Amino acid sequence: MIGKWFKKNKVQEDLPNYWQNYSKSFEEKLPEEITRIRFIVFDTETTGFDFKQDRILSIGAVRVENRSIEINDNFEVFLEQTKFNPETVKIHGIIQNEKFEKISELEALKKFLNYIQNSVLVAHHAGFDLKMINKALSRHALPKLKNKVLDTAVLYKSTRIITNLIDREKVYSLDEIAEAYNIDLTDRHTASGDAYITAIIFLKLLGRIKQKKPLTLRDLFKIKN
């Protein structure tokens, strides 16, 4: 047991300072009541859906706290690219020679880690975005993200199960949920735009989870498809 502890901490010491700073933020225990938790709602736009071959084009995020979207506390980066897929441009609209500032993948990861710290992450079909970021981290010999993660697709299904309006086999897209909640889709398929749309959906979902006691983070993680 002592040997495992020593090995784990030795590995941690060998990691760069920006990762150690991110990791240390988890020494602070998360509050239980959701009104006191810092949620970071995020999205990635990518060159495609192959986790090994494709790359992240942009990351967008916004903070949600005390059931409110903190628009002034947002995050957006565009990444330098050597890979280009003209087919996915039809979706995200990011072309190869856009003139906005782009940074390296490593620099984007550093900024993202510094922004999220030990927040609870929220995304729609979160598994995809999470795996894309973890693959990027692995390319720089870094561990996977340590954050707890909530998926709005899962939360949405849970609220519809209560009212028997659910197709258990259906995969609900962000567009379908936004349409159901009458949410404007003007900035759809940009990382920052999708993060903001997901944040609105997240707040609406929280309002539909009915219970007598104050809602806690543990309650959210008990929700299943």
C-alpha positions in Angstrom: 0.0 0.0 0.0 2.8 2.4 0.9 4.6 1.5 -2.3 1.5 2.3 -4.4 1.1 5.7 -2.6 4.8 6.5 -3.2 4.6 5.5 -6.9 1.5 7.6 -7.4 2.9 10.7 -5.8 6.3 10.3 -7.6 4.4 10.2 -10.9 2.5 13.4 -9.9 5.7 15.2 -9.0 7.1 14.4 -12.5 4.2 16.1 -14.2 4.4 19.8 -15.3 3.4 22.6 -12.9 0.2 23.5 -14.7 -1.1 19.9 -14.2 0.0 19.9 -10.6 -1.9 23.1 -10.0 -5.0 21.7 -11.6 -4.7 18.5 -9.6 -4.2 20.3 -6.3 -7.6 22.1 -6.8 -9.2 18.7 -6.1 -8.0 18.8 -2.5 -10.9 21.1 -1.9 -14.0 19.1 -1.4 -17.0 20.0 -3.5 -20.1 21.3 -1.7 -23.2 19.0 -1.8 -25.9 21.5 -2.6 -25.9 22.3 -6.3 -26.5 26.1 -5.7 -23.0 26.2 -4.2 -21.2 24.2 -7.0 -19.3 25.7 -9.9 -20.4 23.9 -13.0 -18.5 24.4 -16.3 -20.6 23.6 -19.3 -18.4 22.9 -22.3 -18.3 21.7 -25.9 -15.7 20.9 -28.5 -15.8 21.2 -32.3 -13.6 18.6 -34.0 -12.3 17.6 -37.4 -14.4 14.4 -37.2 -15.4 11.6 -34.9 -12.4 9.3 -35.0 -10.7 9.6 -31.5 -7.3 8.5 -32.8 -7.1 10.4 -36.1 -9.3 13.5 -35.6 -8.4 16.6 -33.6 -10.1 19.4 -31.6 -10.7 22.6 -33.6 -12.1 24.6 -30.7 -13.2 24.4 -27.1 -16.0 26.6 -25.7 -17.3 26.8 -22.1 -19.3 28.9 -19.7 -19.8 28.9 -15.9 -23.1 28.0 -14.3 -23.4 28.8 -10.6 -26.3 29.2 -8.2 -28.7 28.3 -11.0 -27.4 31.2 -13.2 -25.3 31.4 -16.3 -22.3 33.6 -15.7 -21.8 34.9 -19.2 -18.8 37.1 -18.2 -17.0 34.0 -17.1 -16.6 32.1 -20.4 -13.9 30.3 -22.2 -13.1 30.0 -25.9 -10.0 28.8 -27.8 -9.3 27.9 -31.4 -6.5 25.4 -32.1 -3.9 25.3 -34.8 -4.5 22.5 -37.3 -2.5 20.4 -39.6 -5.5 18.1 -40.2 -8.4 19.4 -42.3 -11.7 17.7 -43.2 -13.8 19.7 -45.6 -16.8 17.5 -44.9 -17.0 18.6 -41.2 -16.7 22.3 -42.2 -20.4 21.9 -43.3 -21.2 21.4 -39.6 -18.9 23.7 -37.6 -18.0 26.3 -40.3 -14.4 26.6 -39.1 -12.3 26.7 -42.3 -8.6 26.0 -42.5 -7.3 29.6 -43.0 -9.6 31.5 -40.6 -8.0 34.7 -39.5 -8.8 34.5 -35.8 -6.1 33.7 -33.3 -5.2 30.1 -33.0 -3.0 28.4 -30.3 -1.3 25.1 -30.1 -3.1 22.0 -28.7 -0.9 22.0 -25.6 -1.5 25.7 -24.9 -5.2 25.2 -25.3 -5.1 22.3 -22.8 -3.2 24.4 -20.3 -5.7 27.2 -20.5 -8.7 24.8 -20.3 -7.2 23.0 -17.2 -6.6 26.4 -15.5 -10.2 27.5 -16.3 -12.0 24.4 -15.1 -10.0 23.5 -12.0 -12.2 21.1 -9.9 -15.5 22.2 -11.3 -18.2 19.7 -12.2 -18.2 19.5 -16.0 -21.4 19.4 -18.0 -21.8 18.6 -21.7 -24.3 17.1 -24.1 -23.3 13.5 -25.0 -20.4 14.3 -22.7 -18.6 11.0 -23.5 -17.5 12.3 -26.9 -16.1 15.7 -25.8 -14.5 14.1 -22.7 -12.7 11.4 -24.8 -11.5 13.9 -27.3 -9.9 16.0 -24.6 -8.5 13.0 -22.8 -6.9 11.8 -26.1 -5.4 15.3 -26.5 -4.0 15.1 -23.0 -2.5 11.7 -23.7 -0.6 13.0 -26.7 1.3 15.2 -24.3 1.9 12.4 -21.7 -0.8 13.8 -19.3 -3.4 11.9 -17.3 -7.1 12.0 -18.0 -9.3 14.8 -16.6 -10.2 14.3 -12.9 -13.5 16.2 -12.9 -16.9 14.8 -12.2 -19.0 15.0 -15.4 -22.8 15.3 -16.0 -24.5 14.6 -19.4 -27.5 16.7 -20.3 -28.7 13.9 -22.6 -29.0 11.6 -19.6 -30.7 14.3 -17.5 -33.1 15.0 -20.2 -34.2 11.4 -20.5 -34.7 11.2 -16.8 -37.1 14.2 -16.8 -39.2 12.6 -19.6 -39.4 9.2 -18.0 -41.3 10.8 -15.1 -44.0 12.0 -17.6 -43.9 8.8 -19.8 -42.8 10.9 -22.8 -39.6 9.0 -23.4 -38.3 6.7 -26.1 -35.7 4.8 -24.1 -33.8 3.8 -27.3 -33.7 7.3 -28.8 -30.5 9.4 -28.7 -31.8 13.0 -28.2 -29.7 15.6 -30.1 -29.0 19.0 -28.8 -31.2 20.5 -31.6 -34.2 18.3 -30.5 -33.9 19.3 -26.9 -33.4 23.0 -27.7 -36.5 22.9 -29.9 -38.5 21.2 -27.2 -37.5 24.0 -24.8 -37.9 26.8 -27.5 -34.2 27.8 -27.2 -32.7 29.9 -30.0 -30.1 28.0 -32.1 -28.4 31.0 -33.8 -24.9 30.0 -32.6 -25.4 26.3 -33.1 -22.3 24.3 -34.1 -19.8 26.7 -32.6 -18.1 25.4 -29.4 -19.0 28.5 -27.4 -22.5 28.6 -28.9 -23.2 25.0 -28.1 -21.8 25.4 -24.6 -24.2 28.3 -24.0 -27.2 26.3 -25.4 -26.3 23.3 -23.3 -26.1 25.6 -20.2 -29.6 26.9 -20.8 -30.8 23.3 -21.2 -29.0 22.3 -18.0 -30.7 25.0 -16.0 -34.1 24.0 -17.4 -33.5 20.4 -16.5 -32.5 21.3 -13.0 -35.8 23.0 -12.7 -37.7 19.9 -13.8 -36.1 17.6 -11.2 -38.7 17.7 -8.5 -38.0 16.7 -4.9 -38.9 17.9 -1.4 -35.3 18.5 -0.1 -32.7 20.7 -1.7 -31.1 19.1 -4.8 -27.6 17.8 -4.3 -24.8 16.7 -6.6 -25.3 13.2 -5.3 -28.9 13.3 -6.5 -27.8 14.2 -10.0 -25.3 11.4 -10.2 -28.0 8.9 -9.2 -30.0 9.7 -12.4 -29.6 7.0 -15.0 -30.9 6.5 -18.6 
